[in-house]
Structures are given as C-alpha cells and as structure tokens.
C-alpha cells in the first residue's frame, strides 16, 4: 500500500502545481510544494527508518 500512497500524493502535488499555473495564486504553489516535501519526507523516513 505504501507505493500507491506515495504516487497518489505525488499526483496530488502535481495537480496542485497545475492549479497554481491556472490561477496564479501563491497558496496553490506553497501548498503543493509543502505537500510534496511532506510526502518526500514521509517516504524517505519509511525507507531509512523502517523496522528491521
């Protein structure tokens, strides 16, 4: 389920970037960038901090 959630989050971030280009609103830009960083951090944390 992890990879599916990662790619779903990536898709949502890219869709937010498209909304930013359409509207020009900085809220879409910063929301999308922060969401992508959260998904990336979560993915890296799961990759390197997983139970062994």
N, C-alpha and C positions, 0 to 999 in steps of 0.2 A: 504494500500500500504506500510505502514511503516515496518511491519514484513517481507514482501517479500524483501524489500531493505536491511534490516538487515541481513537476511540469504544469500542473494546474495553477500553482502560484506564479510560475514564470509566465504563463499565458495571461493571467490577470494583470500582471505588471506591464506586459507589452500592450494589452488593451488599454490600460490607463495612460500609457505613453501616447497612444493614438488619440485618445480623448483630449490630451493636452495639446496636441498639434491641431485638433479641430477647434478647440475653444480658446486656446491661448491662456488659460487660467493657470497661475502658478501652483494652485492647490493640487491639480491633477499631476503636475510634474513632480512636486515634492512628495506627494502621497505615493506615486508609483515608484520613485527612487527608494523611498524608505521601505516600502513593501518588498521590493526586490532585495534590498540589503538584509531585511529580516529573514526572508526565505533562504538567501545565501548563507547567512549565519547559522540558521537552523540546520540546513543541510550539512554544512561543514562540522557543526557540533555533533551531529548524529554520526558523521563519517569518522571523525577522530576521537570522539568522546564516548563511543558506544561501549556496551558491556563486553567484556572479553571472557 
